[in-house]
């Protein structure tokens, strides 16, 4: 009989969002007449921008003609999209990124989960806590996390607590680590890092030979002009950082699937003998072996995001969701809750009422207000006592959800 990868058995629980779906399904079955409003999973609700739709239709027509049909494309992505990314997302901010440093993919979730494959199994990882579960779970599956203790923490992982007391800013590791996962604007807390704070991380990584895995999937939501949109805005970051971006939450591609990862030529790892190895070359090898590339039609849709009309339409989408964030933040603050985030990110991080754990508050809101959020404990031990709501709902439902929550908390 085939043996399984026993590291999978070390996962402490079912995937967070699968557990939420299970509980909601059970509640819905028991209460078929309940109108549930979902502000838990960060899935968008507004349709794709018209410029993207037009580009998708045009690309489908191309695929229907022999003269313009395309089969397998380049695994790292088509040059036309990489050039637009380099120009609009980086050069416009004074950052130089070459097209062969850009790898188009089917999602930042895929890339942040897969990137660990190019690193040794004994690399020590550091994670912000709370954290997007994929970072941790993918390393557990790879055998890099060790065993979980009674408190849910894995013994080979370095946890960097991000709580209200430190402004949700991760402290620098107190012991040697090889890889650090950073996500800013942060999912789930909605926090951002200042330029000075990000410079401290880059300087630390250069001094200690660590690699920063920087998830910037929500950079389009940044409102404060002094907050960096890319880690490469910091001098020296190209030598120590890999950056992940996505079209999912900016242009509504959660169901269309398109993202990209930047691996600069300067960033390196080491082999067993200590010789430098290009991480760009390793990631290209990994993607070329295990990934056939994002469909041509989808990449044409993503390219339309960078047209003048596309840019206007994407900004309107982001503004819509950020207005939802304001509605949630203002409403919950008026209800007497301590609320964080929602100013430079589409996530609102709420302190649960006294006496209620994260999952208690989840059950209370589902059972009494018929509103779904995400328990903070599902993002890590330091998330206990917090609760995440997303701004990606429909406007009317978002407003109704806030009113329902306010009524239940007033009882």
Secondary structure, DSSP 8 states (H G I E B T S, - for coil): -----GGGGG-SSS-HHHHHHHHHHHHHHH-TT---EE-SS----S---HHHHHHHHHHHHHHTSTTT---S--TT--HHHHHHHIIIIIGGGT----GGGEEEES-HHHHHHHGGGGS-TT--EEEEES--HHHHHHHHHTT-S--B-TTS-BTTEEEEE--GGGTT-----SS--SEEEEESS-TTT-----HHHHHHHHHHHHHHT-EEEEE-TTGGG---TTS-SSGGGSTTGGGTEEEEEESHHHHSTTTT--EEEEE-TT-EEE-TTS-EEEHHHHHHHHHHHH-----HHHHHHHHGGGSHHHHHHHHHHHHHHHHHHHHHHHHHHHTT--EEE-SSSSEEEEE--TT--HHHHHHHIIIII-EE-EEGGGG-GGGTTEEEEES-S-HHHHHHHHHHHHHHHH-
